[in-house]
Amino acid sequence: MNTFECGQKYVMNTYNRFPISLEKGEGMYVYDENGKKYLDFVGGIAVNSLGHGHKKLTKAIAEQASKMIHCSNLYWTKPQVTLAKKLVEAGCFDRAFFCNSGAEAIEGALKLSRKYGSKTGRSEIITMLHSFHGRTFGAVTATGQSHYQEGLGELLPNIKYAEYNNIQSLKAVISDKTCAVVLEPVQGEGGIIPAEKQYLEDVRKICSQNDILLVFDEVQCGVGRLGTFFAYEYFGVEPDVLCMAKGIAGGIPCGVLMAKQKAADSFKPGDHASTFGGNPLAMAAGNVVFDELNSGIIDNVKIQGEYLKDKLNKLKSEFNIIKDVRGIGLMQGVELDIEASVIISDCIENGLLLINAGKNVVRFVPSLIVSKEDIDKAVEIFGQSLSKQKN
């Protein structure tokens, strides 16, 4: 029984998996069980920030594993405190809470928001249509796409939705019961939609005037992907609460909830916890990722992000099948007038891994170490796949 057959028999059917079984990776490339080489522009869905087999990262993980993989958060560990200090001092926040994933970070933010609002009898949370915040019950309720919620029955109460980039829509749903507004600075699964700077500034103003927490979901767009360590820095608008995950530990499961003091004070011992959150192994990885990103890799994101966007826009001028190219840094989306899966499957056949963001958008979220040569090759394969369709 090969890997495909074994997986189909024993693994729950929750993914439409591509018919390849990956075995190893090196830099920007991965290899399947048959030795076929693929240029990886998925990066674990914006997770492998330092690529595959990064020497400093793998060394730190191995060294930490030899000393201690896990201990309870009833005790302090230096790797966790060190990473918390780095993250707090790098941004506008005062405290950090570590968990295992983006969905967990969002769950923490929802709880924190309601704890904050409970002091004045407020529990409503507003999120955005076409957003995506995760698969747990709270996170999937916050997700503004109904198809993720089908068949789940009653969801978390007091969640309202507003149109993204529409300040009037937000004003229409805010009430005296609203305790938080949650949004992605760049919507990911919704089709790679960046927020408008003025919109974020207006949201910030409304939240400040009404003592409403502004929560940014930077799970996908944060950790250097836009060319700044925090996505909010790109827009110049500070949230009160921030959720990060994906790229923060380069592939080791890790999520982070950060908050300014006024919000963080709403949590007391026993209010929230995570058994595996902030474990020494993940924290060792997170410290390496933070240091590497701030030692030149973020600068690479700025350069390569512009280069990638220019190359994709050139394809847009050549192929009528491309309706739009949008995104920031190394989070780019190409909207097509056909389903993205057709192009993605052909690219895989030709040695390029890509992923969709909705039915008609091809998403480019390579590791942050990507080079111009990698981009040239990816765009060449992508262009060849486009040329097979009717123009």
N, C-alpha and C positions, 0 to 999 in steps of 0.2 A: 504494500500500500504506500503510494507516494504522499508527499506533503499535502497536495490538494485534496486527495481522497480522504486522508486522515483528518484533515481540518473540517471537511464537509460532514464527516461522521460525528466528530466529537466537540466542535466549537459552535457556540450559539450563532445563529444566522442573523447577525445584527449589522453586517457590512456587506456591501456589494464589492467584494474584493477583486482586484485585477488578477489575471491568471499567471502571476509570477511569484516565486518564493525567494525572498532576499536572504542572503547569507552573511555578507560582510560589506563594509564600506571603508572608503579611504578618501579624505578630502571632500571633493564635490561629487564623487562617484560611489555607486553601490553596485554589487554584483549578485546575480541570482545563483541558485544551486547548480546551474549548468555552466557557470562562468561567464555568462553574458554581462556586459558592462553597460551601465546606464548613467547618464548625466542627471543628477538629482536636483530638480527645481521645485521639489515639494518640501524637502528638508524636514520630514516628519510632521508636516503641516505647520511650518514656521517654528519648529522646536529645536532642530539641530543648528543652533546659532554659530557654532564653531566648526561645522562640518562633521565628517566622520573620522574617528581615530585621531583626534587632536591630541598631540603628545602630552602637553601640560595637563589637559583635562583627564586623560586616561591615567596618567601618573598620579594625580591627586586622588582620583577615585580609588586606585589600587592601594595607595598608602593609607588612606583613611579606612578602607575595608580591612586592612591588616591590623588596625588599632581598635576601631569600634564602628560598627555599622549603625546600630540603633541603641538608644536609651530613652527612658521616659522623659517627657517634658516637666516632670517633677524636679528635674535637676538641670543646672546650667551646663552648656557645652560651648567651648570657645568658637568652633566654626559657626554656630548659629548667631552668637552675639556679634561676632566679627562681621558677618554678612548684614545683619540688621543695622549695625553702625554705618556701614558703607552705603546702604540704600537710603537710610534716613538723611545722612549728611549730603547725599547727592541730589536730593529733591526738596520738596516743600513740606514733607510730612514729619511727624514726631515719633510714631510708633509703627512697628511691623509685626504681623502675625503670619506664621508659616504653616502652610497646609500642603496638599499633594497635587492639586490640579486647579485649573481655571474655574471649573464648576464649584469647587469647594471655596475658592476665594470669593466668588459671587454669593454663595450661600452665607458666608461670613459677613459680607457687605449688607445683605438684606437683613440679617439679624441685627447687625450693628445699627442700621438705619432705623429699624423699629424700636430698638432699645433707646435710641436717641429721641425718637418721636414720642415714646411712651410718657416722658416727663411732662408733655403738654397735651397728651391725649390724641396724638396723630399716628396713623399707621398706613396711610396710602403711599404707594410707591409708583412713580410714573416711569415707564420705559418706552422704547421707540419701536414703531412698526418696522419690520424687516430686520430687526436686530437678532443676534444670537448670543446667548449667555451660558449655555450648557444644558446638560441632560437630566440633572437631578430635579426633583419636583419644584423647588423654588426657582431654580435657574431656568427651567423650561417654561414656567409660568411667566417669568420676566422676558422670555424670548418672544418677540413680536411677530412670529410666523406660526400660524395655526396648525400647519401640517405636522409640526413637531409635537403637538399636544393632542392629536387625534387618538381616541381610545383610552385616554388616561383618566377619564372621569373628572371629578371635582379637583380643581387646582388651588393654588394659594390664593386666598381672598385679597381684595383691596389692591389689586394691580391694575393700573390703567395704561393705555397706550396713546402716544402722540406721534404725529408725522415727523420724521427725521428732517432736520434742516428747515423746519417750519415753526418759527417762534410763536405765531398766532395759534397754531394747533396746540402747542404746549400750554399757552395761557388759558386756552379753552377748557383744559382738563384739570388744571391745578385748582385745589380747594384748600380750605382751612384745615383739612385733615392730611394734607400732603407732607410727608417727612423726608422724601428723597426723590431725586431724579437720577436715573441710571442710563448711561449711553456709552457707545463706543466712539472714540474720536475718529476711527475709520471702521465702518461696518465691514466685517469680514465675510461671513457666510451669506450676508444680504446682497453681495455682489461687488465688493471692494468700492465702497462709497465713502469718500472723505467728508468730514464735517466742514462746513463753511466757518471760517474764523469768526466772522461777525455773529453767526448763530451761537457759537460757543460763548462768546462774550456776553451775548444777551441772556443766555441760559444762566451763566454765572451771576449776572446782575440780579435776575429774578430770584435765584436761590438765596443770595446774600440778603436781599431785602425781606425775604419771608422766612428766614431761619430754616431753610430746606437744605439738606445735605446734597451736594453734587458728587455723584459717584461716576468715575470713569472706568470702563472695562477695557483695559489695555492688554488683555490676555494674549491677543494675536498681534496687535499693532505696537506693543511696547517692547522693551528690552532691546533698544537700538534699531529696530526695523525701519523707522522713519528717518533715521539719521540723527536722532537725539536719543539719549538713553530712555527717558520717559516720553511717551507720545505727547503728553500735554505740553512739554517744552517746545515742541514744533509749533504749536498754535499759540503759545504764550498765555494760556488760560489754566489756572490752578483749580483742581478739584479738591474736595474735602476728604474723599476716600478714593482709593485706587486699588484695582485688582490686576495682578500680573500672574503669568504662569508660562506655559509653552517654552520659550527660549531661555528662561532664567537659569536653568541648570544644565543646558546643553543636551538634554535627553533623559536625564534622571528626573523622575516625577517630582515636581515642586510647584507650589503656588504661593503667592504672597498677597496678603491684605495689608494695605498701608493706610494710615489715617492721621489727620491733624489731631492735636490734643483734645479739642472740644468734642470730637466724635469718639476718639479712642477711649476717653474717660467713661463712656457708656458701658464698656465691658469691665466686669469685675471677675475675680477668680470664680470659676464654676459656670460662667455664662457661655463660654465657648471653648472648644478644645479640638485637638487632632492628634491621635496616637502617633502616627508616623510623621506628622508635619514637623519640619525643621530638624529631621534626623541628621546625624553627622555626615552621612554619605552624601545626601543631597546638598547640604550646606557647603561641603568641601568643593563640590562641583560648582555651586553657585558663586563661590568666591573666585574661582578661576574664570568663569564666564564674565563676571563683573570686571575683573582686572584686565582681561584681554580686550573686552569691548572698549574700555576707557584707555587703552594703550595703542589706539590707531585703527581698530576695526570699525568703529562708528564713522570715522572719516572715510573709510572705504565704502561704507553704505551710501554716504552722500554722493560720492563719485559714481559708483556703479549703479545706483538707483536712477540717476539722471541719464546715464548711458543706456540702461535697459529701456527706460521710457522713450528715449529718442529712437532706439531701434524698433520698438513696437509701433511707434507712430509712423515710422517709415513704412512698415508693413501695412498700416492702415491706409496710407496713400496709394498702395499697390493693389489692395484687395477690398472689393466692395462688401465682402462677407463680414468685415470688421465694422461694427457700428460705433464702437467707442473704445478708447484706451484711457484708463484712469487709475489713480493711486498715488502713493507717496513713497519715496525711498525704495526699499526692496519688498514692497507690498503692492504689486501691480495687477490689474485685471484687464482682460481683453474681452469685451462684449461682442458676441457673434450673432448673426441672424439665423443660426442653426444651433442645435444642441451641442454643448461643449464636448460631450462624451465622444462624439465622432472623431474630433480632432485629437483629443487626449489619447484615445486608443491607438490611433495611427502613430502618434509621437512615441508612445511606449514601444511599439513595434520597431521603431527606428532609433531606440536608445535614449529617449528623453522622458523623464518622469515629470508630469504636470498634474494638476488637480483642478477641479471646477470650484466655483463659488456661486451656487445657484445653477439652474439648468443651462444658461447661455453664456456664462462667463468663465473664461479660462484664467486661473490664478497662478501668478508667478511669485513664490515666496522662497527663494533659494537661501541657503546658508549665507551668513553675513560675510563670509570669507571669499565670496564669489569674485572672479576676475573678469576682465573684458573678454578674454579668450573664451571663458565659459559662456558668457552671454552671447557672444558671436555664434558659438556652436548651437546653443539652445534656440536662438532666433532663426538660424538657418534651418534646423529640423522643423521648427514650428511653421516656418514659411513654406517648406516643402509640403507639409500636411495641408496647409491652407490651399495650396495650388491645385490639389487634387479635387477640390470642391468647385462647383460652378461659380465663376466670378461675375 
